[in-house]
Amino acid sequence: MRTVSSVLAALAAFPFVLAAQQPQPAPATTLALEPPTIVASGTGEARTSPDRALIQLGVQSRAATAAAASAANNVRQRAIIDTLIALGIPREQIATTQFNVYPEMRADPTGREPRVSGYVVSNVVRVELRRIDQVSAAIDAALAKGANQINSLNFHASNTDEPRRQALAQAVQRARADAEAMARAAGGSLGELVELSTGQTVRPLPVERFAVARSAVAADVPTPIEPGEEVLRAQVTARWRFVSSR
C-alpha cells in the first residue's frame, strides 16, 4: 500500500501537471505603425503704435542734515505732483516708486575714518500717461518745478489683441509653407492638420526712449519725443500627416 505521504505528494504535483497542459496564449499581434507626420514651426510679427507712456522722474536734494535735505525735497516734489495734476493727469496715475535717504561720506586726508559730509534724499515717482501728446508737457513741467532726475520713459500699446492675431496668422502661414516644402522634398504632400500650438506672444521689453537728468529747461523749446512703434512676435508649432505619392 502506498503510504499517506506518497499520496499527498502525488496530489500536490497534480495541479502543476494540469497547468503545464493548459494551452498557451497566442502571441500578441504587432501594433500598427503610426502614419508619418511633418512638424514645422513658424514665427510672425506685427507692429502697432504705442498709446501709453510711463515716466520715472524724481528729485534729488542735498543738505547738511537728513531733515533739511528731506524738507527741501518735499517742497519740490509736491510742486511737481501738483503741476502734473494741473496738466490733467489723474492723481491715481502718479505713484511713488522710490524714496531714499543716505549719508554722503568724505575721506579724511589724515587716514582716519571717513566722515559724514551731508545727506542725500531722492524721491522718484512713476507717472502713467494715457495720452502720448502729454509726454513732452509733463517732462518740461516737472523739470521746470525742480525735477533733476528723469530715469526712464517707456512707451507701450494698451490693446495688442489684433496685432497679436496678425502675428499668429503670419506664423501659421510660414509654418505651413515650410511643411509643404519638406513634404514635396520627401515625395508627398501634406495631409490633415494634427496639432497646432503656440506659446506666449513675445512682447519686447519697453525701450527707454529718453533717459537724462537736467537741471534747467528752455521754456520755448518743448522736449522732442518720438514714441516709434511696438513690435509683437508670435511663434507656433504645427504637425500635419504626411501623404506619400509613391
C-alpha positions as CSV (number, residue, x, y, z in Angstrom):
1,M,0.0,0.0,0.0
2,R,1.0,3.4,-0.7
3,T,1.8,5.5,2.3
4,V,-0.2,8.6,3.1
5,S,2.8,10.7,2.4
6,S,3.2,9.3,-1.1
7,V,-0.4,10.0,-1.9
8,L,-0.2,13.6,-0.7
9,A,2.9,14.1,-2.7
10,A,1.1,12.9,-5.9
11,L,-1.9,15.1,-5.2
12,A,0.4,18.1,-4.7
13,A,2.1,17.6,-8.0
14,F,-1.2,17.1,-9.9
15,P,-2.1,20.9,-10.4
16,F,1.3,21.6,-11.9
17,V,0.7,18.8,-14.4
18,L,-2.7,20.3,-15.4
19,A,-1.1,23.8,-15.6
20,A,1.6,22.5,-17.9
21,Q,-1.1,21.0,-20.1
22,Q,-3.1,24.3,-20.4
23,P,-2.9,25.8,-23.9
24,Q,-0.5,28.8,-24.1
25,P,-2.0,32.2,-25.1
26,A,-1.3,33.3,-28.7
27,P,1.4,35.9,-29.1
28,A,0.2,39.5,-29.2
29,T,-0.3,40.9,-32.6
30,T,2.2,43.6,-33.7
31,L,0.7,47.1,-33.3
32,A,0.2,49.1,-36.5
33,L,2.7,51.8,-37.0
34,E,1.5,55.4,-36.8
35,P,1.4,57.2,-40.1
36,P,4.3,59.6,-40.7
37,T,3.9,63.3,-39.8
38,I,5.7,66.5,-40.6
39,V,6.3,69.1,-37.8
40,A,7.2,72.7,-38.5
41,S,7.5,75.9,-36.6
42,G,6.9,79.4,-37.7
43,T,7.3,83.0,-36.4
44,G,5.3,86.1,-37.2
45,E,5.3,89.7,-36.2
46,A,3.1,92.7,-36.3
47,R,3.6,96.4,-35.5
48,T,1.4,98.8,-33.6
49,S,1.6,102.4,-32.5
50,P,2.1,103.0,-28.7
51,D,-0.7,105.0,-27.0
52,R,0.6,104.9,-23.4
53,A,3.8,106.1,-21.7
54,L,5.4,105.6,-18.3
55,I,7.8,108.2,-16.9
56,Q,10.1,107.7,-13.9
57,L,11.0,111.2,-12.7
58,G,12.4,112.4,-9.4
59,V,14.1,115.0,-7.2
60,Q,17.4,114.6,-5.5
61,S,18.3,117.0,-2.7
62,R,21.5,117.5,-0.6
63,A,21.8,119.2,2.8
64,A,23.9,119.1,5.9
65,T,21.2,117.1,7.8
66,A,18.8,114.5,6.6
67,A,15.9,116.5,7.9
68,A,16.9,119.6,5.8
69,A,17.5,117.5,2.7
70,S,14.1,115.9,3.1
71,A,12.3,119.2,3.7
72,A,13.8,120.7,0.5
73,N,13.0,117.6,-1.4
74,N,9.4,117.5,-0.2
75,V,8.7,121.1,-1.4
76,R,10.0,120.4,-4.9
77,Q,8.3,117.0,-5.3
78,R,5.0,118.4,-4.1
79,A,5.2,121.2,-6.6
80,I,5.9,118.7,-9.4
81,I,3.0,116.4,-8.5
82,D,0.6,119.4,-8.2
83,T,1.8,120.6,-11.6
84,L,1.2,117.2,-13.2
85,I,-2.3,117.1,-11.8
86,A,-2.9,120.6,-13.1
87,L,-2.0,119.3,-16.6
88,G,-4.9,116.8,-16.4
89,I,-3.1,113.7,-15.2
90,P,-5.3,111.9,-12.6
91,R,-3.7,111.5,-9.2
92,E,-4.2,107.7,-9.3
93,Q,-1.8,107.6,-12.3
94,I,1.0,109.1,-10.2
95,A,2.8,106.8,-7.7
96,T,5.9,107.0,-5.6
97,T,8.3,104.2,-6.5
98,Q,11.4,105.1,-4.6
99,F,12.4,107.2,-1.6
100,N,16.0,107.0,-0.4
101,V,17.9,108.8,2.4
102,Y,21.6,108.2,2.7
103,P,24.7,110.0,4.0
104,E,27.5,111.3,1.8
105,M,30.9,110.4,3.1
106,R,34.1,112.4,2.8
107,A,37.5,110.8,3.0
108,D,39.9,112.1,5.7
109,P,43.2,113.1,4.3
110,T,45.0,112.1,7.5
111,G,43.8,108.5,7.1
112,R,41.2,108.5,9.7
113,E,37.7,107.1,9.3
114,P,35.6,108.8,6.6
115,R,33.3,111.5,7.9
116,V,29.7,112.3,7.0
117,S,29.7,115.5,5.0
118,G,25.9,115.7,4.3
119,Y,22.8,113.8,3.4
120,V,21.1,113.0,0.1
121,V,17.4,112.5,-0.3
122,S,15.9,111.0,-3.5
123,N,12.2,110.8,-4.3
124,V,11.1,109.2,-7.6
125,V,7.5,108.9,-8.9
126,R,6.1,107.0,-11.7
127,V,3.7,108.8,-14.0
128,E,1.4,106.9,-16.3
129,L,0.2,108.8,-19.3
130,R,-2.7,107.6,-21.3
131,R,-2.2,110.3,-24.0
132,I,1.1,110.5,-25.9
133,D,0.7,114.2,-26.5
134,Q,1.1,114.8,-22.8
135,V,4.6,113.3,-22.6
136,S,6.6,116.4,-23.6
137,A,4.5,118.8,-21.5
138,A,4.8,116.6,-18.4
139,I,8.6,116.3,-18.7
140,D,9.1,120.0,-19.3
141,A,6.7,121.0,-16.4
142,A,8.4,118.6,-14.0
143,L,11.9,119.9,-14.9
144,A,10.7,123.5,-14.5
145,K,9.4,122.7,-11.0
146,G,12.7,121.2,-9.8
147,A,12.9,117.6,-11.1
148,N,16.6,116.7,-11.7
149,Q,16.1,113.0,-12.4
150,I,14.4,111.6,-15.5
151,N,15.2,107.9,-15.0
152,S,13.3,106.5,-17.9
153,L,10.5,107.0,-20.4
154,N,8.8,103.8,-21.9
155,F,6.1,103.6,-24.5
156,H,3.6,100.7,-25.0
157,A,0.3,99.9,-26.6
158,S,-2.7,99.3,-24.4
159,N,-4.5,97.0,-26.8
160,T,-2.5,94.4,-28.7
161,D,-5.2,91.8,-29.4
162,E,-5.5,92.5,-33.2
163,P,-1.7,92.8,-33.8
164,R,-1.1,89.6,-31.8
165,R,-3.6,87.8,-34.0
166,Q,-2.0,89.1,-37.1
167,A,1.4,87.8,-35.9
168,L,-0.1,84.4,-35.1
169,A,-1.7,84.2,-38.6
170,Q,1.6,85.0,-40.2
171,A,3.4,82.4,-38.1
172,V,0.9,79.7,-39.1
173,Q,1.4,80.6,-42.8
174,R,5.1,80.4,-42.5
175,A,5.0,77.1,-40.7
176,R,2.7,75.6,-43.3
177,A,4.9,76.8,-46.2
178,D,7.9,75.1,-44.6
179,A,6.0,71.9,-44.0
180,E,4.8,71.8,-47.6
181,A,8.3,72.3,-48.8
182,M,9.5,69.4,-46.7
183,A,6.6,67.2,-47.8
184,R,7.4,67.8,-51.5
185,A,11.1,67.1,-51.0
186,A,10.1,63.8,-49.3
187,G,8.0,62.8,-52.3
188,G,4.5,63.5,-51.0
189,S,2.2,66.2,-49.7
190,L,0.6,67.5,-46.5
191,G,-2.5,65.7,-45.2
192,E,-4.8,66.9,-42.4
193,L,-3.6,69.1,-39.6
194,V,-3.0,67.0,-36.5
195,E,-1.8,69.6,-33.9
196,L,-1.3,73.3,-33.7
197,S,0.1,75.1,-30.6
198,T,1.6,78.5,-29.7
199,G,3.5,79.9,-26.8
200,Q,3.0,83.3,-25.2
201,T,3.3,86.2,-27.6
202,V,6.7,87.8,-27.2
203,R,6.4,91.5,-26.3
204,P,9.8,93.2,-26.3
205,L,10.8,95.0,-23.1
206,P,9.9,98.6,-23.2
207,V,12.6,100.6,-24.9
208,E,13.9,103.6,-22.9
209,R,13.5,106.4,-25.4
210,F,14.6,109.1,-23.1
211,A,16.9,108.9,-20.1
212,V,18.6,112.0,-18.9
213,A,19.0,114.3,-15.9
214,R,18.7,118.1,-16.4
215,S,18.6,121.0,-14.0
216,A,17.1,123.6,-16.4
217,V,14.9,123.6,-19.4
218,A,14.3,126.1,-22.2
219,A,10.7,127.4,-21.9
220,D,10.3,128.0,-25.6
221,V,11.7,124.6,-26.8
222,P,9.5,121.6,-25.9
223,T,11.3,118.3,-25.3
224,P,11.1,116.4,-28.6
225,I,9.5,112.9,-28.1
226,E,9.2,110.2,-30.7
227,P,7.3,107.1,-29.5
228,G,8.1,104.9,-32.5
229,E,6.4,101.5,-33.0
230,E,6.0,98.5,-30.8
231,V,6.7,95.1,-32.4
232,L,4.9,91.9,-31.2
233,R,6.2,88.5,-32.2
234,A,4.4,85.1,-32.1
235,Q,5.6,81.5,-32.6
236,V,3.6,78.4,-33.5
237,T,4.4,74.7,-33.9
238,A,2.2,72.6,-36.1
239,R,2.0,68.9,-37.1
240,W,0.5,67.5,-40.3
241,R,0.1,64.0,-41.6
242,F,2.4,63.1,-44.5
243,V,0.7,61.7,-47.6
244,S,3.1,59.8,-49.8
245,S,2.6,59.9,-53.5
246,R,4.6,56.7,-54.1
